[in-house]
């Protein structure tokens, strides 16, 4: 007989602890997980705006970033600047804190945050507040609707997202609890001693997660269960009351937790009922209130009369205070009993039931960002004000629509957020730019594929083992060991044509060096080959530009499916995947020549360095070479192809400019995205031209332009612009 869920719970929690312990042990190793900084975002969404360059904080940030002669991009994306005579060193651990948006599995993100690296500290015990709103409906349909000019596409989740979600629900609630338990344990490690965690759930799994949290955080650290109204509509449910609330569980890390009392406002009817009279002089409502409390007490004098309290009661004030109140006229005998004049107050202490339209996302709220599980800002404002001190650190490991970080930004708190979904990360990035947020980092898991390989092939796997699997799935036979010491080369013989195949490593970016090496091996190894195919996991953003510059018809570069390791794990090995894996081509971006113009005439070098110059960047074309790699059915793929043929730039969701690219960290100081109507009034297209005013520099300027399309694919162009 199968065990009930309650019988499985001890084993689920035990296994979750073991998984968390393995992760905590691994963060001490040389091969700990790290984060890669993909973008340093300085929000500026207006093509005509120049205030970002003159605003003091942003100017300082830009100056520090532009002063780099070498960059060490670590966990926090902080850098070691090359300082000039007029520059001052920055404390990279405190003064230079940068908020971060992380794309990837939150388990790996938390491992990286706990680990830190050679130049940045661990976040263990540094987070003041954690709020998570994890998925909790096993029947949810997370299809993404993509609206393009004249076309609406329906895209299924990426395969990585599908596998992550199916893992979560493969065995129903038991697998959900197996997923969340080690994550809650790592969250506890990240919390400060004065920190708290809020977990937002509903009836599907909430009561089971409560039991797990009792084990992880301790029953004595349970603070509240909040019932939050989630909908204003009350549809009739046969045989049941309407389901109109979610649940938020609150736990502290220790007894010394931070908490600030919150106030609920009274509505007008409640005010009239509670404070029925009106003071014309003070223009305030008031009530003659009860002057007793439970207990035993002595008689007191009220004016000329001594009055004993009723049985089982005592007067709430001492005799001296009563005398003062009597003189002030706020203590009087009303009827036969003393009463206290209480004026209208701001509200009442907030309780654990949050009811009313302010707690609901609805048509009139004006907050909606087209994200199904979005929560209203009022919820997060209360949570953050209550449990995170000013300038404290808030973390949300299921970022979703970005409500947590948007509110944290508005309230002056520091923040970290993660999400596995690229659409969610895009929504959050756009929402923060809309807020004109402080500069933040967009990061990704540095070794996601390596970690997935360890999970599928065992902790002792070798990179050559993975290369052999990739070559096999491509249909290539391995070369002999003497010609292939790294075990990353294979061959395909097709109709007399010999093709060399190179499977690159997942822990590096495939770029110019790899392609040149592959071409050299094609021309020299074993007497030469007709063609070389390079299979890569991760690519330098400028890879499309590199391929164009090489202009080699006997070179082909293909993308290894990013979900390959998940599929291997699910299918049980390479043999069962043979013939089902598609290696797709890359996408790339082209732009028109960048124009560079000095805004103010400069008579000397010193004057020039204090002047400004204008860069005009115009998009030319965006090529999505592999629409078949996108998770669409045939009808939606045909619609997409029509847009590709007619208006390829309409596929761009977001683009950004780094006007002084150092080749290591992309510093985005100008952005536009679909939905930003301040530039062109068109919610379905980005503007195709950016005019950016920047401090003038002598000599050449390296400009980087990065785009992200509606499916989350990235492409980039780096251009060297000669001096004016």
Order of alpha helices (4+ residues) and beta strands (2+ residues): alpha-beta-alpha-alpha-beta-alpha-beta-beta-beta-alpha-alpha-beta-alpha-beta-beta-beta-alpha-beta-beta-beta-beta-beta-beta-alpha-beta-beta-beta-beta-alpha-beta-alpha-beta-alpha-beta-alpha-alpha-beta-beta-beta-beta-alpha-beta-beta-alpha-beta-alpha-beta-beta-alpha-beta-alpha-beta-beta-beta-beta-beta-beta
